[in-house]
């Protein structure tokens, strides 16, 4: 497609009519928790929208975030939004390498100055001048600082880019941090998760392409539509929690009956994400549906907050304890704890694991 | 499901029916289309079934094939539509109640109609003759 082609023109070329676009907008307004009445306006804006440049930099990461986003692209209509963005730089996907790749990056930044979205996956090492992760001899820290200055907004994709993630886990040998710890003068959207739910990224992109602005964010810079509630709030096992029916081991009668996994260490009551509603693998299931508790991977410092199999109610899971104790004593307590976690202004930054 | 849970579902469905009645009132008075996104609410599958059953079946059922299947069904209450959208993989992507004379996805878009008009002209015998004449014209 040409750079000036509108989404409507692209869809037409692929044999889609306007009804398809309206249907896409209906689905996206639902996904973004927008009023359904906005769907026709969103469809109209999308039809006229032109391609947006996205520059994607991978820092201290495992490539899991990129993998999940790529693997999610079933040949469905929502994959079109990924075709519609112009991914002008992504080291793992692009054909160019070496000096050609560096030239591509410079040209993409210059051609879209002030307009491109900067996507980051991976944390940024800061200790010893950031020497622990380099691309083409340049530190991640330098690249982020320089390129972020010309970006319109930054998408921090995955828990590492959002909060430092696993590289930041104690003792954090590289001094890893998230994007928001370094960049303070650009809009940042955190899309945490290890890996993040791919539909959240498509929702954020659609919102930006259709309305020209980023979606509403919470105090941790996460899209409220996807991170406004906890896994627990939307969990299909929640009625068992309310009735006090808990699995005591992974192979007991309660587990077989699908009872709540709270006592087996599920962190759903204190974890904000859309896994329970959007699910994974094309809506097939999510970890709790497969019989394993939530490990809280979209929350800051999840790796250092205690054992995955330790109940929030106590034991050694002290990093979660404040929220966990309240969650254990009932629905109201759990909701209050979840709220206290959401509205905390200073992220937990333990010096050592709890 | 316990009786308590069943009672909670009944109360939720009653509330939704009142909301739908309100939307219908606004459409009748002001022509304002109304929508309820059922997936945005914490409704159990049983509660959704209950709501669907209580709304009943009306005179119109339509299937739209556009980037996946959409089932549009008028409920037993004229102007209240049960709309279910799936993607191409058959996955549910939206479940709405719409209050309107006709749900927007059923109406043909002007831009599609304009393109259809061009397509229709291309299918006439006259267009066929013109093409044939062009092919056989001397010097062509």
HADDOCK unambig.tbl for C-alpha pairs under 7 A between the chains (distance, minus, plus):
assign (segid A and resid 17 and name CA) (segid B and resid 112 and name CA) 6.60 0.50 0.50
assign (segid A and resid 18 and name CA) (segid B and resid 109 and name CA) 6.57 0.50 0.50
assign (segid A and resid 18 and name CA) (segid B and resid 112 and name CA) 6.73 0.50 0.50
assign (segid A and resid 19 and name CA) (segid B and resid 66 and name CA) 6.37 0.50 0.50
assign (segid A and resid 19 and name CA) (segid B and resid 105 and name CA) 6.02 0.50 0.50
assign (segid A and resid 20 and name CA) (segid B and resid 66 and name CA) 5.04 0.50 0.50
assign (segid A and resid 20 and name CA) (segid B and resid 67 and name CA) 5.49 0.50 0.50
assign (segid A and resid 22 and name CA) (segid B and resid 105 and name CA) 6.89 0.50 0.50
assign (segid A and resid 26 and name CA) (segid B and resid 94 and name CA) 6.94 0.50 0.50
assign (segid A and resid 27 and name CA) (segid B and resid 93 and name CA) 5.44 0.50 0.50
assign (segid A and resid 27 and name CA) (segid B and resid 94 and name CA) 5.27 0.50 0.50
assign (segid A and resid 30 and name CA) (segid B and resid 37 and name CA) 6.72 0.50 0.50
assign (segid A and resid 30 and name CA) (segid B and resid 40 and name CA) 6.87 0.50 0.50
assign (segid A and resid 30 and name CA) (segid B and resid 94 and name CA) 6.56 0.50 0.50
assign (segid A and resid 33 and name CA) (segid B and resid 40 and name CA) 6.76 0.50 0.50
assign (segid A and resid 36 and name CA) (segid B and resid 35 and name CA) 6.08 0.50 0.50
assign (segid A and resid 36 and name CA) (segid B and resid 37 and name CA) 6.77 0.50 0.50
assign (segid A and resid 37 and name CA) (segid B and resid 35 and name CA) 6.58 0.50 0.50
assign (segid A and resid 76 and name CA) (segid B and resid 87 and name CA) 6.52 0.50 0.50
assign (segid A and resid 76 and name CA) (segid B and resid 88 and name CA) 5.53 0.50 0.50
assign (segid A and resid 76 and name CA) (segid B and resid 89 and name CA) 6.69 0.50 0.50
assign (segid A and resid 77 and name CA) (segid B and resid 67 and name CA) 6.13 0.50 0.50
assign (segid A and resid 77 and name CA) (segid B and resid 87 and name CA) 6.93 0.50 0.50
